[in-house]
Amino acid sequence: MTPSDLIASLHWRYATKSFDASRKIPADVWAALEQSLILTPSSFGLQPWNFIVVTEPAVKAQLSAVSWNQPQPTDCSHHVVFAARKTMDDAEVDRFLASTVAARGGKVEDLAAYRGIMTGFVANAAKQGWLGEWAVRQTYIAIGQFMASCAVLGVDACPMEGIAPPEYDRILGLTDSDYRTVVACAAGYRAEGDKYATLAKVRYAASDVIQRV
Ligand SMILES: Cc1cc2nc3c(=O)[nH]c(=O)nc-3n(C[C@H](O)[C@H](O)[C@H](O)COP(=O)(O)O)c2cc1C
């Protein structure tokens, strides 16, 4: 991919208002997009999230009803719900360390110092009341990576904050789980005639948002 290919993809993407409900994302393309979710980086690598991929028509329709009645969840191919961990504890840090050893070898005991940094971070964040917000921030990295990946692969997407998270939690069975809905992203293919597809991008000039030092 050349730099101009990247810019072309980022211009091609837009927040899709109207999806072609008859078009589904092929399995191999979806598999890559799922990897883009899994490969999202997070602070310390702790991955405080779950991604709920909704393709069941009845559930998608229910989600549209609690998304300000926006049609995207119903008409898209895959509706992804980004859920953040509500809490974290030492056990979650240990789960991550076990996963690190499984991937890279070595012994958990050798990671004791790193463990101490992470458990200290988590305990401090919990004490100061921003652990939940920290987890939410991590999920936004995932939706950003997901949207960019969609654009590169020619898949349309609509990030969605116009949703009722508690209702999503109820419908998806998250209410009593360790996770809560933060944001969603509908993915699929634009309907012909979605007028938003051809609107000019509205972005501040580089001189307004980029400072060169
Ligand atoms: C976090 C987030 C939430 C958004 N929520 C909605 C939404 O609920 N419905 C919608 O139609 N667009 C939504 N948008 C789309 C924005 O309005 C859109 O990205 C912005 O106007 C820039 O336009 P563009 O993405 O087409 O370039 C959201 C965008 C982001 C990043």
The ligand as an ORCA input file, in Angstrom:
! r2SCAN-3c Opt
* xyz 0 1
  C     -17.349      7.747     18.369
  C     -18.261      8.136     17.248
  C     -19.627      8.007     17.389
  C     -20.475      8.294     16.326
  N     -21.824      8.031     16.440
  C     -22.604      8.122     15.329
  C     -23.956      7.659     15.342
  O     -24.478      7.187     16.352
  N     -24.645      7.723     14.186
  C     -24.107      8.227     13.024
  O     -24.813      8.239     12.009
  N     -22.847      8.683     12.989
  C     -22.090      8.624     14.107
  N     -20.771      9.037     14.059
  C     -20.243      9.565     12.787
  C     -19.728     11.010     12.834
  O     -20.764     11.906     12.808
  C     -18.776     11.162     11.652
  O     -17.706     10.262     11.801
  C     -18.230     12.583     11.515
  O     -19.267     13.471     11.239
  C     -17.170     12.661     10.418
  O     -17.682     12.216      9.195
  P     -17.073     11.003      8.372
  O     -16.837      9.883      9.369
  O     -18.133     10.629      7.390
  O     -15.802     11.439      7.751
  C     -19.935      8.805     15.118
  C     -18.539      8.961     15.009
  C     -17.719      8.610     16.032
  C     -16.239      8.719     15.839
*
